[in-house]
């Protein structure tokens, strides 16, 4: 069967229209003429007859097999336009539109946090990302996505897999770059006993890990795994959320700062460990709300140790089940809200009745964002602009910041 790719889908697949409906063609670009065998609604054994001018040689030698990146075969400009289009399309689906600012993209080799799959083998260890749609682990010694400090941690990860992995099961290794060295969380390893605990602690010391967490237990803490949020230093709890790249975080923060303007009282919802709260405390009093008590404790400690910041109060609260009510925003001049992928339907509903002058929404899911944006605009808020931030380079993920004002 011969087809012409019409567009890119939300997951980066090429999409063509065949005689029986939509056909998905992985790894292809709009305008390309391809041929292959149809299997259900997917074209397999694909050969490119006419390549797109937007097709480029992947920068990574693992691009064809590794599932960590889906879009290295596409020109950066095409990917930028595609991601802008995803945001615009999500808004249009809710009957909304807004000015979209030029996308801000993180550079290669900037990911400071990643979860790798690992397994012991007969000859040693296997560590990498899963192949697309497969349990097969692809080693990535020349990865162009991960920060060099994460790549430098591979010997430590290999030692951990040798000590606590098995040939029958897969380990998840979440490694985060911190100011004190790699912060590692291991899931799926052998049960801890006294000997294992001692062995893991020795590995952490020998390889300069800042902290090592095995399942839910911290087995080694060589130095607090600090992250800098503005003037403050914070040690987030093991596995806590952190923006994927320092450059992406800086882009999000700069846009949030611009959006809140000169507000002197700000409420930060889904505040995490203080990504926005602590830098914004340089100019305003902050009330930070988050459902995870450990992250609230880390944020509060970071504020108290920093000094010279405005007042920061913290509240542990499940904003899905118990959102802040309109009267709790009395006197608040701006709200920053950064929910997970599901969005913040319940909290948005109460915000819409709050009459807060400015609402700044940070989102990692354009679809749930657009749904929540419609609630705010229906209540009289104007969607001033949307800033798309691409810190998951070469992937289908889209993040954005949007400003709403009365």
C-alpha positions as CSV (number, residue, x, y, z in Angstrom):
1,X,0.0,0.0,0.0
2,X,1.3,3.5,-0.9
3,X,0.2,6.5,1.2
4,X,1.0,10.2,1.7
5,X,1.4,11.4,5.3
6,X,-1.1,14.2,5.9
7,X,-0.1,15.3,9.5
8,X,1.5,14.4,12.8
9,X,-0.6,12.9,15.6
10,X,-0.3,13.9,19.2
11,X,2.2,11.1,19.8
12,X,4.4,12.0,16.9
13,X,3.1,9.3,14.5
14,X,2.6,10.2,10.9
15,X,-1.1,10.0,10.0
16,X,-2.5,9.2,6.6
17,X,-6.0,8.7,5.3
18,X,-6.6,5.4,3.7
19,X,-9.6,3.9,1.9
20,X,-10.9,2.5,5.2
21,X,-10.1,5.5,7.5
22,X,-7.1,6.8,9.5
23,X,-3.8,5.0,9.3
24,X,-0.9,5.5,11.7
25,X,2.7,5.4,10.3
26,X,5.3,5.7,13.1
27,X,8.4,7.7,12.3
28,X,7.1,9.5,9.3
29,X,6.6,13.2,8.5
30,X,3.9,15.3,6.8
31,X,4.2,15.2,3.0
32,X,6.2,12.0,2.8
33,X,5.1,9.3,0.4
34,X,5.5,5.9,1.9
35,X,4.6,2.3,1.2
36,X,4.2,-0.7,3.4
37,X,1.8,-3.4,4.6
38,X,-1.4,-2.5,6.5
39,X,-1.9,-4.3,9.9
40,X,-5.1,-3.0,11.4
41,X,-4.8,0.7,11.3
42,X,-1.0,0.8,11.4
43,X,1.3,0.7,8.3
44,X,4.2,-1.7,8.9
45,X,7.4,-2.5,7.1
46,X,7.4,1.1,5.9
47,X,9.7,2.4,3.1
48,X,10.0,6.1,2.3
49,X,9.3,6.7,-1.4
50,X,9.6,10.5,-1.2
51,X,11.2,12.0,1.9
52,X,10.2,15.3,3.5
53,X,12.5,18.3,3.3
54,X,12.0,18.5,7.1
55,X,13.6,15.0,7.6
56,X,17.0,15.2,9.2
57,X,19.6,12.7,10.4
58,X,19.1,11.9,14.1
59,X,21.8,13.4,16.4
60,X,21.8,10.3,18.5
61,X,23.1,6.9,17.4
62,X,20.3,5.2,19.5
63,X,17.4,7.1,17.9
64,X,16.1,4.2,15.8
65,X,15.9,1.7,18.6
66,X,15.5,3.7,21.8
67,X,12.0,4.8,22.9
68,X,13.3,7.8,24.8
69,X,13.0,10.1,21.9
70,X,10.3,10.1,19.2
71,X,11.1,13.1,17.0
72,X,14.9,13.2,16.3
73,X,14.2,12.6,12.6
74,X,12.4,15.9,12.3
75,X,13.7,19.4,11.8
76,X,13.5,21.5,15.0
77,X,11.3,24.1,13.3
78,X,8.8,21.4,12.3
79,X,8.7,20.1,15.9
80,X,8.2,23.6,17.3
81,X,5.3,24.3,14.9
82,X,3.7,20.9,15.7
83,X,3.9,21.6,19.4
84,X,2.5,25.1,19.0
85,X,-0.3,23.5,16.9
86,X,-1.1,21.0,19.7
87,X,-1.7,23.8,22.1
88,X,-3.7,25.8,19.6
89,X,-5.8,22.7,18.7
90,X,-6.6,21.9,22.3
91,X,-7.9,25.5,22.8
92,X,-9.9,25.4,19.6
93,X,-11.5,22.2,20.8
94,X,-12.9,24.2,23.6
95,X,-13.9,27.1,21.4
96,X,-11.0,29.2,22.6
97,X,-8.1,31.0,21.0
98,X,-5.2,33.1,22.3
99,X,-1.9,34.6,21.1
100,X,0.8,31.9,21.2
101,X,4.3,33.2,21.9
102,X,7.3,31.6,20.1
103,X,8.2,28.3,21.7
104,X,11.1,28.0,24.2
105,X,13.0,24.8,23.8
106,X,15.6,23.2,26.1
107,X,19.0,22.3,24.5
108,X,20.3,18.8,23.9
109,X,21.9,17.0,26.8
110,X,20.0,19.0,29.4
111,X,17.6,16.5,31.0
112,X,18.5,16.5,34.7
113,X,16.1,13.8,35.8
114,X,15.2,10.5,34.2
115,X,14.0,7.0,35.0
116,X,16.0,4.2,33.4
117,X,15.2,0.6,33.2
118,X,17.8,-2.0,34.3
119,X,18.4,-5.7,34.7
120,X,21.2,-8.0,35.6
121,X,22.5,-10.1,32.8
122,X,24.8,-13.2,32.6
123,X,27.7,-11.0,31.7
124,X,26.9,-7.9,33.8
125,X,24.1,-5.3,33.6
126,X,21.8,-3.8,31.1
127,X,20.7,-0.2,31.7
128,X,18.8,2.2,29.3
129,X,15.4,3.1,28.0
130,X,12.7,0.7,26.8
131,X,12.3,0.4,23.1
132,X,9.1,1.9,21.8
133,X,6.1,-0.2,22.8
134,X,8.4,-3.0,24.1
135,X,9.9,-4.3,27.4
136,X,13.3,-4.6,25.6
137,X,15.9,-2.4,27.3
138,X,18.1,-0.4,24.9
139,X,21.5,0.7,26.3
140,X,22.2,4.4,25.6
141,X,25.9,5.1,26.1
142,X,25.8,8.0,23.6
143,X,22.5,9.5,24.7
144,X,22.0,13.1,23.5
145,X,19.1,13.7,25.8
146,X,20.5,13.3,29.3
147,X,22.7,15.8,31.1
148,X,26.4,14.8,31.2
149,X,26.2,14.5,35.0
150,X,23.5,11.8,34.6
151,X,25.6,10.0,32.1
152,X,28.6,10.1,34.5
153,X,26.4,8.3,37.1
154,X,26.2,5.2,34.9
155,X,29.0,3.3,36.8
156,X,27.2,3.9,40.1
157,X,23.9,2.6,38.6
158,X,25.7,-0.5,37.2
159,X,27.1,-1.2,40.7
160,X,23.6,-0.8,42.2
161,X,22.1,-3.2,39.7
162,X,24.9,-5.8,40.3
163,X,24.2,-5.5,44.1
164,X,20.4,-5.5,44.1
165,X,19.1,-6.6,40.7
166,X,18.2,-9.9,39.3
167,X,18.1,-11.6,35.9
168,X,14.3,-12.2,36.1
169,X,13.1,-8.7,37.1
170,X,13.5,-5.1,35.9
171,X,14.6,-2.3,38.2
172,X,13.5,1.3,37.8
173,X,16.4,3.7,38.5
174,X,15.3,7.4,38.9
175,X,18.4,9.6,38.9
176,X,18.3,13.3,39.5
177,X,21.1,15.8,39.2
178,X,21.5,17.8,42.4
179,X,24.1,20.3,43.7
180,X,25.6,17.5,45.8
181,X,25.7,14.7,43.3
182,X,23.3,12.2,41.8
183,X,20.1,11.5,43.8
184,X,19.0,8.0,43.1
185,X,15.8,6.1,43.8
186,X,15.6,2.4,43.0
187,X,12.4,0.4,42.6
188,X,12.0,-3.3,42.1
189,X,15.3,-4.4,43.7
190,X,16.0,-7.2,46.1
191,X,14.6,-6.9,49.7
192,X,16.9,-5.0,52.1
193,X,18.7,-6.8,54.8
194,X,21.7,-5.7,56.9
195,X,24.3,-6.9,54.4
196,X,22.5,-5.3,51.5
197,X,22.1,-2.1,53.4
198,X,25.8,-1.9,54.1
199,X,26.8,-2.8,50.5
200,X,24.5,-0.1,49.1
201,X,25.8,2.5,51.5
202,X,29.4,1.7,50.3
203,X,28.4,2.0,46.7
204,X,26.8,5.4,47.4
205,X,30.0,6.6,49.1
206,X,32.4,5.2,46.5
207,X,30.5,6.8,43.6
208,X,29.6,10.1,45.3
209,X,25.8,9.7,45.3
210,X,24.2,12.4,47.4
211,X,21.3,10.2,48.4
212,X,20.3,6.6,47.7
213,X,16.7,5.5,48.3
214,X,15.9,1.8,48.0
215,X,12.1,1.4,47.5
216,X,10.9,3.8,50.2
217,X,13.9,3.7,52.5
218,X,16.8,6.1,52.4
219,X,19.8,3.8,52.8
220,X,22.5,6.4,52.3
221,X,22.7,10.2,52.7
222,X,26.1,11.4,51.9
223,X,25.0,15.0,51.4
224,X,21.7,16.7,51.2
225,X,20.6,16.6,47.5
226,X,20.0,20.3,47.2
227,X,18.1,22.1,44.4
228,X,18.3,25.9,44.0
229,X,15.0,27.7,43.7
230,X,15.8,31.4,43.5
231,X,17.9,32.3,46.5
232,X,16.7,29.2,48.5
233,X,18.3,25.8,48.6
234,X,15.8,22.9,49.0
235,X,16.3,19.2,49.5
236,X,13.2,17.6,47.9
237,X,12.0,14.3,49.3
238,X,13.1,11.2,47.3
239,X,11.4,11.0,43.9
240,X,9.7,14.4,44.3
241,X,8.7,16.3,41.2
242,X,11.3,18.5,39.6
243,X,11.1,20.3,36.2
244,X,12.9,18.1,33.6
245,X,15.6,20.7,32.7
246,X,17.1,23.7,34.4
247,X,16.6,25.7,31.2
248,X,12.9,24.7,31.0
249,X,12.4,25.6,34.7
250,X,14.1,29.0,34.0
251,X,11.8,29.6,31.0
252,X,8.7,28.7,33.0
253,X,9.7,30.8,36.0
254,X,10.6,33.9,33.9
255,X,7.1,33.6,32.2
256,X,5.4,33.2,35.5
257,X,7.2,36.2,37.0
258,X,6.1,38.3,34.0
259,X,2.5,37.1,34.3
260,X,2.1,37.9,38.0
261,X,3.7,41.4,37.5
262,X,4.0,43.4,40.7
263,X,1.5,41.3,42.8
264,X,2.5,41.4,46.5
265,X,0.3,38.5,47.7
266,X,0.4,35.3,45.7
267,X,-1.1,31.9,46.3
268,X,0.8,29.0,44.7
269,X,-1.3,25.9,44.2
270,X,0.3,22.5,43.6
271,X,3.4,24.2,44.8
272,X,5.7,21.1,44.9
273,X,8.9,21.8,46.7
274,X,8.9,25.5,45.8
275,X,9.8,25.8,42.1
276,X,7.8,29.0,41.9
277,X,7.0,29.8,45.5
278,X,10.5,30.5,46.6
279,X,11.7,32.7,43.7
280,X,8.4,34.6,43.9
281,X,9.0,35.2,47.6
282,X,11.7,37.6,46.6
283,X,8.9,40.1,45.7
284,X,5.7,38.9,47.4
285,X,4.2,37.1,50.4
286,X,3.4,33.5,49.3
287,X,0.9,30.9,50.5
288,X,2.0,27.6,49.1
289,X,-0.4,24.7,48.9
290,X,0.5,21.1,48.0
291,X,-0.9,17.6,48.8
292,X,2.4,16.1,49.7
293,X,3.5,16.9,53.3
294,X,7.1,16.0,52.7
295,X,7.4,18.5,49.9
296,X,5.8,21.2,52.1
297,X,8.3,20.5,54.8
298,X,11.2,20.8,52.3
299,X,9.8,24.1,51.0
300,X,9.3,25.5,54.4
301,X,12.8,24.6,55.5
302,X,14.3,26.0,52.3
303,X,12.5,29.3,53.0
304,X,13.6,29.5,56.6
305,X,17.2,28.8,55.8
306,X,17.3,31.3,52.9
307,X,16.7,34.5,54.7
308,X,15.8,37.8,53.1
309,X,12.6,36.5,51.5
310,X,9.1,37.7,52.0
311,X,6.8,35.6,54.2
312,X,6.0,32.1,53.0
313,X,3.3,30.0,54.6
314,X,2.7,26.4,53.6
315,X,-0.4,24.2,53.7
316,X,-0.7,20.5,53.1
317,X,-4.0,19.9,51.4
318,X,-5.5,17.6,48.7
319,X,-6.6,20.2,46.2
320,X,-8.6,17.6,44.2
321,X,-10.8,16.6,47.1
322,X,-10.7,19.9,49.0
323,X,-9.9,22.8,46.7
324,X,-9.4,26.3,48.2
325,X,-12.7,28.1,48.3
326,X,-13.4,31.6,46.9
327,X,-13.2,33.3,50.3
328,X,-9.7,31.8,50.9
329,X,-8.4,34.0,48.1
330,X,-9.5,37.3,49.8
331,X,-6.8,39.9,49.3
332,X,-4.7,37.6,47.0
333,X,-3.5,39.5,43.9
334,X,-2.4,36.6,41.8
335,X,-2.7,32.8,41.8
336,X,-0.1,30.4,40.3
337,X,-1.5,26.9,39.6
338,X,0.6,24.0,38.3
339,X,-1.5,20.9,38.4
340,X,-0.5,17.4,37.2
341,X,-1.6,16.0,33.9
342,X,-5.2,15.5,35.0
343,X,-5.5,19.3,35.4
344,X,-7.4,20.9,38.3
345,X,-11.1,20.8,37.5
346,X,-12.4,21.2,41.0
347,X,-9.9,23.9,41.9
348,X,-10.5,25.8,38.7
349,X,-14.2,25.9,39.5
350,X,-13.7,27.7,42.8
351,X,-11.0,30.0,41.2
352,X,-13.6,31.0,38.6
353,X,-15.7,32.4,41.4
354,X,-12.9,34.0,43.4
355,X,-12.4,37.2,41.5
356,X,-8.6,37.0,41.9
357,X,-7.3,39.6,39.4
358,X,-4.6,37.4,37.8
359,X,-4.4,33.6,37.4
360,X,-1.3,32.0,35.9
361,X,-1.8,28.4,34.9
362,X,1.2,26.1,34.2
363,X,0.3,22.9,32.5
364,X,1.9,19.7,31.1
365,X,-1.3,18.7,29.3
366,X,-2.8,21.0,26.7
367,X,-6.1,19.1,26.7
368,X,-6.8,19.4,30.5
369,X,-5.5,22.9,30.3
370,X,-8.0,23.9,27.6
371,X,-10.8,22.3,29.6
372,X,-9.9,24.3,32.7
373,X,-9.3,27.5,30.6
374,X,-12.8,27.3,29.3
375,X,-14.2,27.4,32.9
376,X,-12.2,30.5,33.6
377,X,-13.1,32.3,30.4
378,X,-16.8,31.5,31.0
379,X,-16.5,33.2,34.3
380,X,-15.3,36.4,32.7
381,X,-11.5,35.9,32.7
382,X,-9.6,36.9,29.6
383,X,-6.9,34.5,28.3
384,X,-4.2,37.0,27.5
385,X,-1.5,34.7,26.0
386,X,0.0,31.2,26.0
387,X,3.7,30.5,26.2
388,X,4.7,26.9,25.1
389,X,7.8,25.5,26.7
390,X,9.5,22.4,25.2
391,X,11.7,21.0,27.9
392,X,11.0,17.4,26.8
393,X,13.0,17.8,23.6
394,X,12.3,15.3,20.8
395,X,9.3,14.0,22.6
396,X,5.5,14.6,22.1
397,X,5.2,16.3,25.6
398,X,4.0,19.9,25.6
399,X,4.2,22.3,28.5
400,X,2.8,25.8,28.7
401,X,2.2,28.9,30.8
402,X,-1.0,31.0,30.3
403,X,-2.1,34.3,31.8
404,X,-5.8,34.9,32.7
405,X,-7.0,38.3,34.0
406,X,-10.3,39.9,34.9
